[in-house]
């Protein structure tokens, strides 16, 4: 049975599935909520979250399908403006603690709604606006200090089969399950490699993608200049350790 002490804003992706099991390991029975914006890859996400097995939670789906078409002209790299602000507000209607996943390094994005300040400010605002219903509202990421590779390592170490992780949906492509070229595909492929796992099923080798080529230039430059405004030092070190192990030359 779900409880309302913890609400997870559940995308159907790798991080949200692991967050559900992480919450259970903390003694919660998380209430999982998915917001359908009507984005091109929405049907893949819905197929992922509606899987029924011992590893998958029951998820309530809120439909805002018209939204995507209304603001799609403003999008860059599929980033939805203030998405996590909306998720936080909706989640706070169901319970006092809301998890929205943001991993180490993602807090530095220009959209700011995964930043440390975002979590602090939105928690303070929703604590104020929801005082009639709950004494405190906390919006947080359970994985703020963990990289995607570390999150996968936690999942594998706690018995979640790799095949269950493979079935999650992170790709931005409308028709391909794992295109191999979008940012999310490349990030998760790298994270699995960091755990000595070559995830199958990609249409294109993610290591041959344009985004991976950019990482080969930008991360070495960040380490050389000690400028970690975009990539954290830990994330940069993990990436360099991986490409050194793979024998891939850096271009920075």
Secondary structure as GFF3:
##gff-version 3
##sequence-region A 1 252
A	DSSP	beta_strand	7	9	.	.	.	ID=ss1
A	DSSP	alpha_helix	14	25	.	.	.	ID=ss2
A	DSSP	beta_strand	31	36	.	.	.	ID=ss3
A	DSSP	alpha_helix	42	49	.	.	.	ID=ss4
A	DSSP	beta_strand	59	63	.	.	.	ID=ss5
A	DSSP	alpha_helix	67	71	.	.	.	ID=ss6
A	DSSP	three_ten_helix	72	74	.	.	.	ID=ss7
A	DSSP	alpha_helix	83	92	.	.	.	ID=ss8
A	DSSP	beta_strand	97	99	.	.	.	ID=ss9
A	DSSP	three_ten_helix	106	108	.	.	.	ID=ss10
A	DSSP	alpha_helix	116	129	.	.	.	ID=ss11
A	DSSP	beta_strand	138	140	.	.	.	ID=ss12
A	DSSP	alpha_helix	148	157	.	.	.	ID=ss13
A	DSSP	alpha_helix	162	166	.	.	.	ID=ss14
A	DSSP	alpha_helix	183	193	.	.	.	ID=ss15
A	DSSP	three_ten_helix	206	208	.	.	.	ID=ss16
A	DSSP	alpha_helix	210	225	.	.	.	ID=ss17
A	DSSP	alpha_helix	233	246	.	.	.	ID=ss18
###
